Amino acid sequence: MTVKARNELYLPLVLLAYVAARLTPPMAGLTEAGQAAMGVAIAGMILWIFEAVPIGVTALIVIVLLALNPGMKLGNAVHGFTSEVVFFLIGVTALGAAVEASGLAQRAARFLALSARRNPSRLYVQMIVSLPALAFLVPSAITRNAIMIPAYREALDRMEVPRDGRTGRALMLALGMLNPLASSALLTGGIASIAAATLLGGFSWLHWFSLMAVPYYALIFLGGLYLRFMVGEFEPARPAASPVEPLPAAPPFSVPERRTLIVLAVTALLWLTDSWHRLSPAIPALMAAVALLSPPLGVISWKTFESKLSWGLILTVGASISLARVMTDSGAAAWLGNLAIGHLETVATVPIAILVLLVIAVATVHLAITNLAACLALLIPIAVTIAEAAHLNPVLCGLVVTLTVDAVILYPVQTAANLLAYEAGYFSSADVRRLGLGMLVLTIAVVLLVLPYWSMLSLPLRSSL
């Protein structure tokens, strides 16, 4: 059977699974609404896992099935689209498009690549160190990779390093798997952080950064060190045919670059001071979008913005947030959590062991649910339920889930940023698995080591309730 033929079977099969969930008596501990929500979750998970239909179509199927559930209305099924996450994504997309179109991001990435001066090790270290700073300039990891991959590819070609060599493999693996972590250290940096913060609630920009910058940056630098030893010694660059000339002087900033910098600075200031003005992070992002899209300050056209905006992504985020709420309100998430607690209690009697098992379980589930928002929307409510039953801090357990979903990637298509780097042709899926398994061990270590730091920030492991 061909892949296409097999994919065509998934849609009728998941619909049959949903019908079965609706028609059969509820399982012990589940209400009729809860079992129906489970049926929608299973249908959505299978379609998202195997990509039998486009992700946006899967999102629409989830919305329709939610609306068909007992006691549900269309307003409940589309509740996720009223979330600030959706509008935040719209604003950040405009920011990323403007940074790219103005030439500002290309200027930064090209400077970083060229300043290594034919030294592969320096190029690699420079890139790892620069990832956190670049995330402030270009919040989206996908946008950063779209800009940085060509720049670093050019630098490798100038050094005449072979495409199948260790240097290119390390650089592109770092861009695919470590680069996105720099975004999630910022509340406004990507889907994972804003979705997790929305599901857990109560985070300002500075609060999120103070809690998550330490573990995320630790994972970037430790992961970079592990990756360096994993690939082995870098090849030396071939000697230049002529003496290396000094870096050419950078051209003056263009008008679009200056305008984009002003908007970025104002937006960053509003994000940093949200504890004072209490604006949702989506509001400064939307204000930036208006400024960058509107003359005379604007630097991109509406058509350019539309070409960068992924409606499939927006539909998936909205639908998965709606699904998470229905799973919680119907009791389905609590039922799954209690089921997981029963298994955890048989093998773990101490909180540290529960956290380790939680990391491993989340990494396993993420193998099946590749969409970050969908994975977080399903797992965070379950983790909160497990934490409450085990007398652990539910917010802390939710943050552990977020770190694991972000850091442990075991095959290329689990994230769009990694897929973009994979398609550059410098590394294989086996390389992804090797780095992913190393990141699993590092994630467990970082989670355990960060507990005292979180405790100092009033986030203890044990629940105060």
PyMOL commands that set and color helices and strands:
alter all, ss='L'
color gray80, all
select helices_A, chain A and resi 3-23+32-50+55-68+74-77+79-82+84-102+104-114+120-137+141-159+166-184+191-200+205-231+255-272+274-277+282-293+302-308+311-329+332-347+351-368+372-389+394-407+412-414+416-422+429-456
alter helices_A, ss='H'
color red, helices_A
deselect
rebuild
show_as cartoon
